[in-house]
Amino acid sequence: MKLSTKTRATTLSVALASTLALTACGASNESDSGGGAGGGSEAAELSGDLVGAGASSQQSAMEAWQAGFQGEYPDVQFSYDPAGSGAGREQFIDGSADFAGSDAALDEEELASAQERCGGGEVFELPNYISPIAVVFNLEGVDELNLTPQTIAGIFTGAITTWNDPAIAESNPDATLPDTAITPVHRGDDSGTTDNFTDYLFQTAGDVWTSEPDGVWPLEGGEAANGTSGVVEVVTSTAGAVTYADASRAGDLGVVNVAVGEDFVAPSAEAAAAVVENSPAVEGRGEYDFAIEVNRETEGSGEYPIVLVSYHVGCVEYEDQETADNVKAFLDYVISEEGQQAASENAGNAPISDSLREQAQGAVDAITAAA
């Protein structure tokens, strides 16, 4: 069976921003979740700065979250630098950002540094953005292709060099494939998307892809560009090029359906959510650290394994009340049904499940300031 659903981003319009603001205001007036910073006269008292940095994959969702949050809290000066997951984690750890957006959970060394940054207290990692990573390409006359993990790995290692290679043709008997040279394009910055993509290749095509998962592209060759926008721009302007990027940014590029069991599954919000629901938590983390070990080797029907689970990372206890209140209010909106729906409409990602929302709410409610 072949699925051909494609995720496409929509542009955040003025009308949508206004709608989000009205929705957020309504949510503020009705909220009784105990979020601490939400609703009534307390909302008007929030001010100061809220600084985030990190994953560029979250950019479209962040536009929606920012519109909704600032509609509710107009006196908070909110900024988010989509500098990449690695840069976001670094900025959070060194204290120049209040929270990070990251497409990869903190590793052990980063977790220790983050705990130190949080005054020796706990760190939260909330999986608030779930989206498929699409393998996208620019090939005239071809809108979609079916590819196995081994073939995808061969393309990005440089072992498969033309689009009419027998390995590609075998999975696409009805496609007219040109002998156009393949130009693989990868992220040049430290990227959580790269970490997730290389993790998928390592787990599912280890006989072809032998490099350990890493946020920094491990191989020489190919073209490099920074950020999601950067790689998509290169592929859009280069015939025969291929890359990996958040599916919400695929635009008019061709999209790969990935072999899962006996089927080929397209990148969709529903298929991404399905694999996350069937993935275990990372063991040995703190009470409010909800890092997920994605089941890349799934053979489940309708599950798409090249998925990024993007986190919001911060301190359970901040140094000052203003920062704690602003982070708490922002995340309260992000995990709400309104916030998740706004992001989904703008970015095409999968809204988090009720169980993930309930889990995250416990962490958000715990955010406080040092005595």
RADA-V493825 format. One record per pair of residues at least 24 apart in sequence whose C-alpha atoms are under 7 Angstrom apart, sorted by the first residue. I is the first residue (numbers start at 0). GAP is how many residues later the second one is. If there is no record, write none. Layout:
BEGIN
i=I gap=GAP
i=I gap=GAP
END
This chain:
BEGIN
i=0 gap=262
i=0 gap=263
i=1 gap=261
i=1 gap=262
i=1 gap=263
i=2 gap=261
i=2 gap=262
i=2 gap=263
i=3 gap=262
i=4 gap=261
i=4 gap=263
i=5 gap=260
i=5 gap=261
i=5 gap=262
i=6 gap=240
i=6 gap=241
i=6 gap=260
i=6 gap=261
i=6 gap=341
i=7 gap=239
i=7 gap=240
i=7 gap=241
i=7 gap=242
i=7 gap=243
i=7 gap=340
i=8 gap=239
i=8 gap=240
i=8 gap=242
i=8 gap=337
i=8 gap=338
i=8 gap=339
i=9 gap=336
i=9 gap=337
i=10 gap=335
i=11 gap=334
i=16 gap=50
i=19 gap=47
i=19 gap=48
i=19 gap=322
i=20 gap=46
i=20 gap=47
i=20 gap=50
i=20 gap=51
i=23 gap=44
i=23 gap=45
i=23 gap=47
i=23 gap=48
i=24 gap=46
i=24 gap=47
i=27 gap=44
i=33 gap=331
i=34 gap=293
i=34 gap=294
i=34 gap=297
i=34 gap=330
i=36 gap=288
i=36 gap=291
i=36 gap=292
i=37 gap=291
i=42 gap=30
i=43 gap=29
i=45 gap=27
i=45 gap=29
i=45 gap=30
i=45 gap=280
i=46 gap=28
i=46 gap=29
i=47 gap=28
i=47 gap=29
i=48 gap=27
i=48 gap=28
i=48 gap=29
i=49 gap=26
i=49 gap=27
i=49 gap=28
i=49 gap=29
i=49 gap=48
i=49 gap=273
i=49 gap=276
i=49 gap=277
i=50 gap=27
i=50 gap=28
i=50 gap=29
i=50 gap=46
i=50 gap=47
i=50 gap=48
i=51 gap=27
i=51 gap=28
i=51 gap=29
i=51 gap=45
i=51 gap=46
i=51 gap=47
i=51 gap=48
i=52 gap=27
i=52 gap=28
i=52 gap=29
i=52 gap=30
i=52 gap=35
i=52 gap=38
i=52 gap=44
i=52 gap=46
i=52 gap=47
i=52 gap=48
i=53 gap=27
i=53 gap=28
i=53 gap=29
i=53 gap=30
i=53 gap=31
i=53 gap=32
i=53 gap=33
i=53 gap=34
i=53 gap=35
i=53 gap=46
i=53 gap=47
i=53 gap=48
i=54 gap=27
i=54 gap=28
i=54 gap=29
i=54 gap=30
i=54 gap=33
i=54 gap=46
i=54 gap=47
i=54 gap=48
i=55 gap=26
i=55 gap=27
i=55 gap=28
i=55 gap=171
i=55 gap=172
i=56 gap=171
i=56 gap=189
i=59 gap=286
i=59 gap=287
i=60 gap=282
i=60 gap=285
i=60 gap=286
i=63 gap=278
i=63 gap=279
i=63 gap=282
i=64 gap=269
i=64 gap=274
i=64 gap=278
i=68 gap=261
i=68 gap=264
i=83 gap=106
i=83 gap=107
i=83 gap=143
i=84 gap=105
i=84 gap=106
i=84 gap=107
i=85 gap=104
i=85 gap=105
i=85 gap=106
i=92 gap=24
i=97 gap=216
i=98 gap=213
i=98 gap=214
i=98 gap=215
i=99 gap=212
i=99 gap=213
i=99 gap=214
i=100 gap=209
i=100 gap=210
i=100 gap=211
i=100 gap=212
i=101 gap=90
i=101 gap=208
i=101 gap=209
i=101 gap=210
i=102 gap=89
i=102 gap=90
i=102 gap=205
i=102 gap=206
i=102 gap=207
i=102 gap=208
i=103 gap=88
i=103 gap=91
i=103 gap=206
i=104 gap=186
i=117 gap=197
i=117 gap=199
i=117 gap=200
i=120 gap=196
i=121 gap=164
i=121 gap=193
i=121 gap=194
i=122 gap=165
i=122 gap=166
i=122 gap=191
i=122 gap=192
i=122 gap=193
i=123 gap=164
i=123 gap=165
i=123 gap=189
i=123 gap=190
i=123 gap=191
i=123 gap=192
i=123 gap=239
i=124 gap=163
i=124 gap=164
i=124 gap=165
i=124 gap=166
i=124 gap=186
i=124 gap=187
i=124 gap=188
i=124 gap=189
i=125 gap=163
i=125 gap=164
i=125 gap=185
i=125 gap=186
i=125 gap=187
i=125 gap=234
i=126 gap=163
i=126 gap=164
i=126 gap=182
i=126 gap=183
i=126 gap=184
i=126 gap=185
i=127 gap=182
i=127 gap=183
i=127 gap=184
i=127 gap=207
i=127 gap=224
i=128 gap=180
i=128 gap=181
i=128 gap=182
i=129 gap=142
i=129 gap=143
i=129 gap=178
i=129 gap=179
i=129 gap=180
i=129 gap=219
i=129 gap=220
i=130 gap=115
i=130 gap=138
i=130 gap=141
i=130 gap=176
i=130 gap=177
i=130 gap=178
i=130 gap=218
i=130 gap=219
i=131 gap=114
i=131 gap=115
i=131 gap=135
i=131 gap=136
i=131 gap=137
i=131 gap=140
i=131 gap=174
i=131 gap=175
i=131 gap=176
i=132 gap=111
i=132 gap=112
i=132 gap=113
i=132 gap=114
i=132 gap=173
i=132 gap=174
i=132 gap=175
i=133 gap=110
i=133 gap=111
i=133 gap=112
i=133 gap=113
i=133 gap=121
i=133 gap=122
i=133 gap=133
i=134 gap=108
i=134 gap=109
i=134 gap=110
i=134 gap=120
i=134 gap=121
i=135 gap=106
i=135 gap=107
i=135 gap=108
i=135 gap=114
i=135 gap=117
i=135 gap=118
i=135 gap=119
i=135 gap=120
i=136 gap=98
i=136 gap=103
i=136 gap=104
i=136 gap=105
i=136 gap=106
i=136 gap=116
i=136 gap=117
i=136 gap=118
i=137 gap=97
i=137 gap=98
i=137 gap=100
i=137 gap=101
i=137 gap=102
i=137 gap=103
i=137 gap=104
i=137 gap=115
i=137 gap=116
i=138 gap=100
i=138 gap=101
i=141 gap=112
i=142 gap=111
i=142 gap=112
i=143 gap=110
i=143 gap=111
i=143 gap=112
i=144 gap=27
i=144 gap=110
i=144 gap=111
i=144 gap=112
i=145 gap=25
i=145 gap=26
i=145 gap=110
i=145 gap=111
i=145 gap=112
i=145 gap=118
i=146 gap=24
i=146 gap=109
i=146 gap=110
i=146 gap=111
i=146 gap=112
i=147 gap=110
i=147 gap=111
i=148 gap=52
i=148 gap=55
i=148 gap=56
i=148 gap=110
i=149 gap=55
i=149 gap=58
i=152 gap=48
i=152 gap=52
i=152 gap=55
i=152 gap=56
i=153 gap=54
i=154 gap=29
i=155 gap=28
i=179 gap=60
i=180 gap=59
i=181 gap=58
i=181 gap=59
i=182 gap=39
i=182 gap=57
i=182 gap=58
i=182 gap=59
i=183 gap=38
i=183 gap=39
i=183 gap=57
i=183 gap=58
i=183 gap=59
i=184 gap=37
i=184 gap=38
i=184 gap=39
i=184 gap=46
i=184 gap=56
i=184 gap=57
i=184 gap=58
i=185 gap=31
i=185 gap=37
i=185 gap=38
i=185 gap=39
i=185 gap=45
i=185 gap=57
i=186 gap=30
i=186 gap=37
i=186 gap=38
i=186 gap=39
i=186 gap=40
i=186 gap=44
i=187 gap=36
i=187 gap=37
i=187 gap=38
i=188 gap=27
i=188 gap=37
i=188 gap=38
i=189 gap=25
i=189 gap=26
i=190 gap=24
i=190 gap=25
i=192 gap=115
i=195 gap=112
i=196 gap=109
i=199 gap=96
i=199 gap=106
i=202 gap=93
i=202 gap=94
i=203 gap=93
i=247 gap=99
i=247 gap=100
i=259 gap=39
i=260 gap=38
i=264 gap=37
i=264 gap=39
i=266 gap=37
i=268 gap=79
i=268 gap=80
i=268 gap=81
i=269 gap=80
i=270 gap=31
i=270 gap=32
i=270 gap=33
i=271 gap=31
i=271 gap=32
i=271 gap=35
i=272 gap=77
i=273 gap=29
i=274 gap=28
i=274 gap=29
i=274 gap=30
i=287 gap=75
i=315 gap=50
i=315 gap=51
i=315 gap=52
i=316 gap=50
i=316 gap=51
i=316 gap=52
i=316 gap=53
i=317 gap=50
i=317 gap=51
i=317 gap=52
i=318 gap=50
i=318 gap=51
i=319 gap=49
i=319 gap=50
i=320 gap=48
i=323 gap=43
i=323 gap=44
i=323 gap=45
i=327 gap=36
i=327 gap=39
i=330 gap=33
i=331 gap=32
END
